[in-house]
Amino acid sequence: MKILLASSSSGSRGGGELYLVYLGRALAQRGHAITLWASSHPRMDELANTFSGFGEVLRSDYENTYDQRGRSLASYLNFGASRKASAVWRAAEPDFIHLNKQNLEDGLDLLRAARLSGVPNLATIHLSQSARYLRAKLAWPRDFVARRALRHYPGLLVTVLENRQRDLADFLGGSPRIRMIPNGVPLFDLTRRAAVRAAKRAELGFAEGEQLFIAVGRMMPQKRPLLFLEKAEQILRTLPEAKFLWVGDGALSGEWDAWVAAKGLGQRIRRLPWHNDVQSLLLAADGFMHVAEFEGLPLAILEAMSAGLPCAITDNLLGEMPFMTAENSIAIGANESWIAQLREPARLRARGAAARELAEEKFSFGKMAESYEALYRETLAARA
């Protein structure tokens, strides 16, 4: 099957775009011909270059929703962009079009393009919380046009988590077109862990005996990197020799640096810019921390599970991930009582092993590709 994966083109480094790499690679391994369509904006170069290793890449002069002054309102009314995208997609002659949307309101012009193309299609939505829920400006009109566009879109709408599926059903008033397929990640080769860990720690200047906690994400308000700093400071009161590493950069990088400098914690808390080789960093760590305000199904957490790391996650996210339990994760609470669990290396390793088992069972990118392949065939059969 020839499958075109269409990106709403918000950037190369978000989890929703990395998802396209994992899905595309897994589908290619299953014998499909894969094409990525993305904006010609330079921020999509990294994704396009990565994708070109296993699939064809098409680039178009497309303006992402958040680059437009009127945001989703402008995107919804941009019939010209819809016609242009649909023409490019038809010319590629795919058997199926899979549109990737970060949230409810982005890519509304691409929903129309998929409809105009006449090619069987579906859309994945990673964040299905409404603009009102997210306390966005002009929430009512933004939700109105997103709801209208999604209701007019005839294809399947796929979410990545049970709670996100319920959110979307509530937003649209219920629909038989809503499905759920969890995100998937590669299963890292843990037989190489000791060698990779030693080499990466030596490169970064961490001693083997130092307990290292890592976080991965853009430094933006949603990811709450400053809350990560607060939690790290709390941990250091109990585990003064612990080390912390944040991987990623963004708008809050300067504020992060100023906080660390003011506290005199530069020897304990560090950050790295975006890293293409996140796997080696995860294998070098002892624990993973995730403190975001809201998420879909974070690939960062799934990658940490694949690396066999115990995951410490804030209560607000754990409540939306019923598969994360006391056996495979740690709940970061408002007080400091949870920190005592970090002082038990054997139990941490057991949690990490349980997290890896869960990744193998439910969250491999092979299972994700198999599930999408079934939806493609279901859609094609219904169209026939």
LOZA-945132 format. One record per residue (C-alpha): residue number from 1; residue in one letter; x, y, z. Coordinates in nm, 4 decimals. Layout:
# LOZA-945132
{NUM, a, {X, Y, Z}}
...
# end
This chain:
# LOZA-945132
{1, m, {0.0000, 0.0000, 0.0000}}
{2, k, {0.1203, 0.3538, -0.0752}}
{3, i, {0.0564, 0.5674, 0.2330}}
{4, l, {0.0958, 0.9437, 0.2539}}
{5, l, {0.1546, 1.0801, 0.6049}}
{6, a, {0.0551, 1.4475, 0.6104}}
{7, s, {0.1981, 1.6651, 0.8884}}
{8, s, {0.0239, 1.9778, 1.0150}}
{9, s, {0.3844, 2.1061, 1.0336}}
{10, s, {0.4084, 2.2656, 1.3768}}
{11, g, {0.7758, 2.1664, 1.4131}}
{12, s, {1.0277, 1.8826, 1.3864}}
{13, r, {1.0889, 1.8181, 1.7547}}
{14, g, {0.7484, 1.7726, 1.9122}}
{15, g, {0.6314, 1.4275, 2.0133}}
{16, g, {0.3552, 1.4436, 1.7556}}
{17, e, {0.6087, 1.4819, 1.4755}}
{18, l, {0.8458, 1.2187, 1.6147}}
{19, y, {0.5396, 0.9925, 1.6102}}
{20, l, {0.5385, 1.0259, 1.2298}}
{21, v, {0.8971, 0.9020, 1.2148}}
{22, y, {0.8178, 0.5981, 1.4278}}
{23, l, {0.4948, 0.5204, 1.2433}}
{24, g, {0.6485, 0.5735, 0.8999}}
{25, r, {0.9492, 0.3560, 0.9750}}
{26, a, {0.7334, 0.0773, 1.1184}}
{27, l, {0.4962, 0.0854, 0.8195}}
{28, a, {0.7932, 0.0752, 0.5823}}
{29, q, {0.9242, -0.2304, 0.7659}}
{30, r, {0.5837, -0.3914, 0.7059}}
{31, g, {0.6309, -0.3495, 0.3305}}
{32, h, {0.4384, -0.0285, 0.2607}}
{33, a, {0.5624, 0.2607, 0.0452}}
{34, i, {0.5638, 0.5670, 0.2718}}
{35, t, {0.5580, 0.9356, 0.1775}}
{36, l, {0.5780, 1.2307, 0.4149}}
{37, w, {0.4105, 1.5581, 0.3185}}
{38, a, {0.5173, 1.8622, 0.5208}}
{39, s, {0.5536, 2.2367, 0.4982}}
{40, s, {0.8627, 2.3798, 0.3292}}
{41, h, {0.9223, 2.5923, 0.6424}}
{42, p, {1.2816, 2.5425, 0.7694}}
{43, r, {1.1602, 2.4136, 1.1070}}
{44, m, {1.0403, 2.0999, 0.9257}}
{45, d, {1.3834, 2.0290, 0.7732}}
{46, e, {1.4951, 1.8049, 1.0581}}
{47, l, {1.1849, 1.5866, 1.0361}}
{48, a, {1.2105, 1.5694, 0.6569}}
{49, n, {1.5786, 1.4732, 0.6669}}
{50, t, {1.5129, 1.1961, 0.9183}}
{51, f, {1.2159, 1.0662, 0.7211}}
{52, s, {1.4099, 1.0571, 0.3944}}
{53, g, {1.6080, 0.7623, 0.5294}}
{54, f, {1.3150, 0.5273, 0.4743}}
{55, g, {1.0501, 0.7131, 0.2720}}
{56, e, {0.9809, 0.9775, 0.0109}}
{57, v, {0.9396, 1.3401, 0.1219}}
{58, l, {0.7154, 1.6045, -0.0375}}
{59, r, {0.7390, 1.9675, 0.0713}}
{60, s, {0.4845, 2.2421, -0.0026}}
{61, d, {0.4461, 2.6104, 0.0695}}
{62, y, {0.2023, 2.5580, 0.3556}}
{63, e, {0.1462, 2.7885, 0.6542}}
{64, n, {0.0803, 2.6143, 0.9840}}
{65, t, {-0.2236, 2.7238, 1.1857}}
{66, y, {-0.0129, 2.8973, 1.4516}}
{67, d, {0.1821, 3.0953, 1.1923}}
{68, q, {-0.1402, 3.2574, 1.0758}}
{69, r, {-0.2532, 3.5755, 1.2437}}
{70, g, {-0.6082, 3.4488, 1.2845}}
{71, r, {-0.4928, 3.1059, 1.4057}}
{72, s, {-0.7624, 2.8399, 1.3638}}
{73, l, {-1.0185, 3.0925, 1.2365}}
{74, a, {-0.7902, 3.1803, 0.9447}}
{75, s, {-0.7015, 2.8155, 0.8843}}
{76, y, {-1.0665, 2.7160, 0.8722}}
{77, l, {-1.1424, 2.9800, 0.6084}}
{78, n, {-0.8313, 2.9113, 0.3980}}
{79, f, {-0.9943, 2.7287, 0.1069}}
{80, g, {-0.6970, 2.8066, -0.1177}}
{81, a, {-0.4562, 2.6155, 0.1088}}
{82, s, {-0.6975, 2.3212, 0.1127}}
{83, r, {-0.7170, 2.3072, -0.2671}}
{84, k, {-0.3397, 2.3352, -0.3086}}
{85, a, {-0.2652, 2.0607, -0.0565}}
{86, s, {-0.5295, 1.8264, -0.2002}}
{87, a, {-0.3860, 1.8738, -0.5516}}
{88, v, {-0.0347, 1.7813, -0.4328}}
{89, w, {-0.1677, 1.4799, -0.2475}}
{90, r, {-0.3681, 1.3547, -0.5468}}
{91, a, {-0.0641, 1.3953, -0.7718}}
{92, a, {0.1346, 1.1662, -0.5411}}
{93, e, {-0.1254, 0.8925, -0.6107}}
{94, p, {-0.1383, 0.7411, -0.2607}}
{95, d, {-0.3757, 0.4609, -0.1687}}
{96, f, {-0.4328, 0.6230, 0.1680}}
{97, i, {-0.3780, 0.9611, 0.3365}}
{98, h, {-0.3077, 0.9790, 0.7104}}
{99, l, {-0.3286, 1.3328, 0.8510}}
{100, n, {-0.1421, 1.4062, 1.1741}}
{101, k, {-0.2892, 1.6857, 1.3910}}
{102, q, {-0.1326, 1.8092, 1.7132}}
{103, n, {-0.4629, 1.9271, 1.8644}}
{104, l, {-0.8257, 1.9934, 1.7848}}
{105, e, {-0.7811, 2.3261, 1.6097}}
{106, d, {-0.4667, 2.2974, 1.4020}}
{107, g, {-0.4756, 2.1866, 1.0390}}
{108, l, {-0.8456, 2.2572, 0.9815}}
{109, d, {-0.7575, 2.3486, 0.6224}}
{110, l, {-0.5874, 2.0087, 0.5900}}
{111, l, {-0.9002, 1.8288, 0.7077}}
{112, r, {-1.0780, 1.9918, 0.4148}}
{113, a, {-0.7877, 1.9018, 0.1841}}
{114, a, {-0.8191, 1.5361, 0.2809}}
{115, r, {-1.1894, 1.5493, 0.2018}}
{116, l, {-1.1306, 1.7225, -0.1327}}
{117, s, {-0.8605, 1.4770, -0.2366}}
{118, g, {-1.1055, 1.1925, -0.2842}}
{119, v, {-0.8424, 0.9544, -0.1424}}
{120, p, {-0.9415, 0.7344, 0.1570}}
{121, n, {-0.8070, 0.8992, 0.4720}}
{122, l, {-0.8117, 0.9330, 0.8494}}
{123, a, {-0.6755, 1.1827, 1.1018}}
{124, t, {-0.4854, 1.1344, 1.4278}}
{125, i, {-0.5331, 1.3975, 1.7007}}
{126, h, {-0.2781, 1.3912, 1.9832}}
{127, l, {-0.4291, 1.6528, 2.2166}}
{128, s, {-0.8084, 1.6509, 2.2235}}
{129, q, {-0.8619, 1.8953, 2.5099}}
{130, s, {-1.0675, 2.1963, 2.4054}}
{131, a, {-0.9380, 2.5544, 2.3886}}
{132, r, {-1.1725, 2.6284, 2.6777}}
{133, y, {-1.0152, 2.3523, 2.8876}}
{134, l, {-0.6680, 2.4866, 2.8040}}
{135, r, {-0.7765, 2.8412, 2.9019}}
{136, a, {-0.6786, 2.9728, 2.5576}}
{137, k, {-0.7646, 3.3210, 2.4380}}
{138, l, {-1.0873, 3.3476, 2.2341}}
{139, a, {-1.1646, 2.9917, 2.3389}}
{140, w, {-1.5316, 2.9932, 2.2336}}
{141, p, {-1.4838, 3.0839, 1.8637}}
{142, r, {-1.1784, 2.8603, 1.8378}}
{143, d, {-1.3709, 2.5636, 1.9749}}
{144, f, {-1.6658, 2.6489, 1.7496}}
{145, v, {-1.4690, 2.6308, 1.4247}}
{146, a, {-1.2722, 2.3237, 1.5360}}
{147, r, {-1.5929, 2.1416, 1.6258}}
{148, r, {-1.7546, 2.2413, 1.2969}}
{149, a, {-1.4547, 2.1288, 1.0894}}
{150, l, {-1.4238, 1.7957, 1.2713}}
{151, r, {-1.7942, 1.7231, 1.2355}}
{152, h, {-1.7783, 1.7899, 0.8622}}
{153, y, {-1.4726, 1.5687, 0.8189}}
{154, p, {-1.6021, 1.2228, 0.7127}}
{155, g, {-1.2977, 1.0105, 0.8007}}
{156, l, {-1.2019, 0.8258, 1.1167}}
{157, l, {-1.0636, 1.0366, 1.4023}}
{158, v, {-0.7963, 0.8539, 1.6021}}
{159, t, {-0.6855, 0.9539, 1.9513}}
{160, v, {-0.3827, 0.8195, 2.1411}}
{161, l, {-0.5218, 0.7636, 2.4903}}
{162, e, {-0.8533, 0.6540, 2.6451}}
{163, n, {-0.9035, 0.9906, 2.8169}}
{164, r, {-0.8321, 1.1743, 2.4931}}
{165, q, {-1.0916, 0.9553, 2.3233}}
{166, r, {-1.3504, 1.0551, 2.5849}}
{167, d, {-1.2517, 1.4215, 2.5497}}
{168, l, {-1.3096, 1.4083, 2.1750}}
{169, a, {-1.6419, 1.2287, 2.2119}}
{170, d, {-1.7562, 1.4937, 2.4603}}
{171, f, {-1.6345, 1.7715, 2.2318}}
{172, l, {-1.8167, 1.6409, 1.9244}}
{173, g, {-2.1223, 1.5102, 2.1052}}
{174, g, {-2.0303, 1.1477, 2.0442}}
{175, s, {-1.9363, 0.9901, 1.7113}}
{176, p, {-1.8916, 0.6355, 1.5791}}
{177, r, {-1.5880, 0.7637, 1.3840}}
{178, i, {-1.3690, 0.8043, 1.6952}}
{179, r, {-1.1083, 0.5339, 1.7584}}
{180, m, {-0.8070, 0.4976, 1.9880}}
{181, i, {-0.4603, 0.3651, 1.9040}}
{182, p, {-0.1798, 0.4216, 2.1591}}
{183, n, {0.1459, 0.5746, 2.0432}}
{184, g, {0.4362, 0.3373, 1.9981}}
{185, v, {0.8147, 0.3606, 2.0261}}
{186, p, {1.1104, 0.1398, 1.9300}}
{187, l, {1.2064, -0.1216, 2.1856}}
{188, f, {1.5642, -0.0386, 2.2816}}
{189, d, {1.8256, -0.3137, 2.2947}}
{190, l, {1.8915, -0.3447, 2.6685}}
{191, t, {2.1745, -0.5939, 2.6186}}
{192, r, {2.3865, -0.2898, 2.5247}}
{193, r, {2.2845, -0.0925, 2.8304}}
{194, a, {2.6017, -0.1322, 3.0398}}
{195, a, {2.8362, -0.0323, 2.7553}}
{196, v, {2.6192, 0.2591, 2.6383}}
{197, r, {2.5719, 0.3791, 2.9960}}
{198, a, {2.9441, 0.3794, 3.0706}}
{199, a, {3.0347, 0.5573, 2.7478}}
{200, k, {2.7638, 0.8246, 2.7740}}
{201, r, {2.8339, 0.8951, 3.1419}}
{202, a, {3.2029, 0.9344, 3.0689}}
{203, e, {3.1177, 1.1739, 2.7841}}
{204, l, {2.8893, 1.3835, 3.0064}}
{205, g, {3.1095, 1.3732, 3.3150}}
{206, f, {2.8803, 1.1691, 3.5426}}
{207, a, {3.0370, 0.9077, 3.7696}}
{208, e, {2.8968, 0.5544, 3.7605}}
{209, g, {2.7760, 0.5666, 4.1203}}
{210, e, {2.5879, 0.8958, 4.0869}}
{211, q, {2.2103, 0.8706, 4.0725}}
{212, l, {2.0997, 1.0500, 3.7550}}
{213, f, {1.7436, 1.1648, 3.6843}}
{214, i, {1.6561, 1.2830, 3.3334}}
{215, a, {1.3718, 1.4705, 3.1644}}
{216, v, {1.3151, 1.5233, 2.7910}}
{217, g, {1.1042, 1.7985, 2.6389}}
{218, r, {1.0881, 2.1474, 2.4962}}
{219, m, {1.1397, 2.4263, 2.7499}}
{220, m, {0.7924, 2.5721, 2.7182}}
{221, p, {0.5203, 2.6435, 2.9760}}
{222, q, {0.3227, 2.3257, 2.8994}}
{223, k, {0.6217, 2.1074, 2.9915}}
{224, r, {0.6838, 2.3018, 3.3173}}
{225, p, {1.0653, 2.2837, 3.3286}}
{226, l, {1.0697, 2.5243, 3.6238}}
{227, l, {0.8579, 2.2787, 3.8231}}
{228, f, {1.1178, 2.0149, 3.7383}}
{229, l, {1.3760, 2.2411, 3.9026}}
{230, e, {1.1623, 2.2745, 4.2153}}
{231, k, {1.1252, 1.8960, 4.2402}}
{232, a, {1.4971, 1.8475, 4.1826}}
{233, e, {1.5707, 2.0874, 4.4691}}
{234, q, {1.3366, 1.8886, 4.6934}}
{235, i, {1.5097, 1.5626, 4.6015}}
{236, l, {1.8520, 1.7106, 4.6747}}
{237, r, {1.7475, 1.7745, 5.0338}}
{238, t, {1.7103, 1.3958, 5.0745}}
{239, l, {1.9637, 1.2768, 4.8141}}
{240, p, {2.2346, 1.5461, 4.8110}}
{241, e, {2.4535, 1.3537, 4.5653}}
{242, a, {2.1823, 1.3153, 4.2995}}
{243, k, {2.2269, 1.4668, 3.9532}}
{244, f, {1.9623, 1.6010, 3.7132}}
{245, l, {1.9615, 1.6493, 3.3378}}
{246, w, {1.6992, 1.8171, 3.1177}}
{247, v, {1.7266, 1.7476, 2.7439}}
{248, g, {1.5678, 2.0138, 2.5229}}
{249, d, {1.5585, 2.3881, 2.4796}}
{250, g, {1.3003, 2.6589, 2.4239}}
{251, a, {1.1542, 2.9862, 2.5468}}
{252, l, {1.2196, 2.9139, 2.9159}}
{253, s, {1.5886, 2.8260, 2.8758}}
{254, g, {1.7067, 3.1653, 3.0031}}
{255, e, {1.4819, 3.1545, 3.3079}}
{256, w, {1.6016, 2.7999, 3.3791}}
{257, d, {1.9677, 2.9058, 3.3636}}
{258, a, {1.9051, 3.2047, 3.5894}}
{259, w, {1.7294, 2.9838, 3.8496}}
{260, v, {2.0111, 2.7275, 3.8541}}
{261, a, {2.2754, 3.0009, 3.8838}}
{262, a, {2.0903, 3.1819, 4.1619}}
{263, k, {2.0647, 2.8581, 4.3625}}
{264, g, {2.4268, 2.7642, 4.2977}}
{265, l, {2.3210, 2.4209, 4.1658}}
{266, g, {2.5125, 2.4158, 3.8376}}
{267, q, {2.7099, 2.1100, 3.9499}}
{268, r, {2.3914, 1.9167, 4.0266}}
{269, i, {2.1424, 2.0304, 3.7637}}
{270, r, {2.2293, 2.0613, 3.3962}}
{271, r, {2.0543, 2.0897, 3.0643}}
{272, l, {2.1450, 1.9903, 2.7113}}
{273, p, {2.0049, 2.1247, 2.3851}}
{274, w, {1.7901, 1.8993, 2.1724}}
{275, h, {1.9590, 1.5616, 2.1210}}
{276, n, {1.8915, 1.3258, 1.8305}}
{277, d, {2.0388, 1.0350, 2.0271}}
{278, v, {1.7982, 1.0360, 2.3219}}
{279, q, {1.8288, 0.6590, 2.3561}}
{280, s, {2.1862, 0.6692, 2.4873}}
{281, l, {2.0939, 0.9428, 2.7372}}
{282, l, {1.8035, 0.7372, 2.8704}}
{283, l, {2.0213, 0.4269, 2.9017}}
{284, a, {2.2720, 0.6333, 3.1013}}
{285, a, {2.0092, 0.7458, 3.3555}}
{286, d, {1.8633, 0.5862, 3.6697}}
{287, g, {1.5191, 0.7465, 3.6578}}
{288, f, {1.2929, 0.9576, 3.4398}}
{289, m, {1.0866, 1.2578, 3.5534}}
{290, h, {0.7886, 1.4085, 3.3701}}
{291, v, {0.6001, 1.7058, 3.5128}}
{292, a, {0.4028, 1.8504, 3.2172}}
{293, e, {0.0746, 2.0316, 3.2753}}
{294, f, {-0.1097, 1.8323, 3.0090}}
{295, e, {-0.0233, 1.5807, 2.7368}}
{296, g, {-0.1607, 1.3361, 2.4839}}
{297, l, {0.0374, 1.0141, 2.5266}}
{298, p, {0.3954, 1.1431, 2.5678}}
{299, l, {0.6534, 0.9638, 2.3566}}
{300, a, {0.9131, 1.0774, 2.6102}}
{301, i, {0.7518, 0.8597, 2.8784}}
{302, l, {0.7141, 0.5647, 2.6403}}
{303, e, {1.0803, 0.5927, 2.5374}}
{304, a, {1.1843, 0.5966, 2.9035}}
{305, m, {0.9765, 0.2827, 2.9598}}
{306, s, {1.1408, 0.1225, 2.6566}}
{307, a, {1.4778, 0.2025, 2.8160}}
{308, g, {1.3687, 0.0238, 3.1348}}
{309, l, {1.3626, 0.3396, 3.3460}}
{310, p, {1.1350, 0.3915, 3.6456}}
{311, c, {0.9187, 0.6966, 3.5679}}
{312, a, {0.8310, 0.9607, 3.8267}}
{313, i, {0.5251, 1.1451, 3.6952}}
{314, t, {0.3107, 1.4216, 3.8435}}
{315, d, {-0.0340, 1.3261, 3.9714}}
{316, n, {-0.2188, 1.5266, 3.7067}}
{317, l, {-0.0752, 1.3055, 3.4298}}
{318, l, {-0.0873, 0.9754, 3.6151}}
{319, g, {-0.4615, 1.0214, 3.6562}}
{320, e, {-0.4933, 1.0060, 3.2775}}
{321, m, {-0.2703, 0.7001, 3.2345}}
{322, p, {-0.4373, 0.4059, 3.4092}}
{323, f, {-0.1679, 0.1705, 3.2782}}
{324, m, {0.0860, 0.3464, 3.5036}}
{325, t, {0.0682, 0.1903, 3.8502}}
{326, a, {0.2705, 0.1774, 4.1701}}
{327, e, {0.4497, -0.1265, 4.0234}}
{328, n, {0.5933, 0.0588, 3.7236}}
{329, s, {0.5979, 0.4284, 3.8220}}
{330, i, {0.6201, 0.6811, 4.1045}}
{331, a, {0.3618, 0.9513, 4.1671}}
{332, i, {0.5184, 1.2941, 4.2220}}
{333, g, {0.2975, 1.4476, 4.4884}}
{334, a, {0.2610, 1.7965, 4.6279}}
{335, n, {0.4584, 1.7109, 4.9428}}
{336, e, {0.7948, 1.5372, 4.9608}}
{337, s, {0.6862, 1.1943, 5.0875}}
{338, w, {0.7287, 1.0357, 4.7416}}
{339, i, {1.1018, 1.1115, 4.7443}}
{340, a, {1.1683, 0.8297, 4.9931}}
{341, q, {1.1008, 0.5824, 4.7099}}
{342, l, {1.4051, 0.7131, 4.5240}}
{343, r, {1.6321, 0.5870, 4.8026}}
{344, e, {1.5556, 0.2211, 4.7227}}
{345, p, {1.7654, 0.1212, 4.4163}}
{346, a, {1.6336, -0.2355, 4.4044}}
{347, r, {1.2710, -0.1194, 4.3949}}
{348, l, {1.3564, 0.1423, 4.1330}}
{349, r, {1.5095, -0.1247, 3.9107}}
{350, a, {1.2013, -0.3448, 3.9597}}
{351, r, {0.9759, -0.0577, 3.8542}}
{352, g, {1.1934, 0.0016, 3.5498}}
{353, a, {1.1715, -0.3658, 3.4519}}
{354, a, {0.7921, -0.3547, 3.4889}}
{355, a, {0.7779, -0.0414, 3.2737}}
{356, r, {0.9808, -0.2160, 3.0029}}
{357, e, {0.7435, -0.5160, 3.0089}}
{358, l, {0.4495, -0.2798, 2.9632}}
{359, a, {0.6210, -0.1097, 2.6680}}
{360, e, {0.6774, -0.4473, 2.5038}}
{361, e, {0.3172, -0.5502, 2.5607}}
{362, k, {0.1323, -0.2329, 2.4553}}
{363, f, {0.3540, 0.0441, 2.3226}}
{364, s, {0.5933, -0.0884, 2.0588}}
{365, f, {0.5894, 0.0979, 1.7305}}
{366, g, {0.5276, -0.2341, 1.5553}}
{367, k, {0.1964, -0.2764, 1.7379}}
{368, m, {0.1048, 0.0835, 1.6587}}
{369, a, {0.1705, 0.0291, 1.2868}}
{370, e, {-0.0255, -0.2962, 1.2854}}
{371, s, {-0.3255, -0.1229, 1.4443}}
{372, y, {-0.3189, 0.1633, 1.1930}}
{373, e, {-0.2817, -0.0804, 0.9064}}
{374, a, {-0.6044, -0.2465, 1.0210}}
{375, l, {-0.7844, 0.0918, 1.0184}}
{376, y, {-0.6514, 0.1690, 0.6699}}
{377, r, {-0.7880, -0.1603, 0.5416}}
{378, e, {-1.1177, -0.1091, 0.7216}}
{379, t, {-1.1564, 0.2330, 0.5567}}
{380, l, {-1.0634, 0.0971, 0.2140}}
{381, a, {-1.3092, -0.1895, 0.2490}}
{382, a, {-1.5886, 0.0467, 0.3506}}
{383, r, {-1.5092, 0.2734, 0.0547}}
{384, a, {-1.5128, -0.0258, -0.1834}}
# end
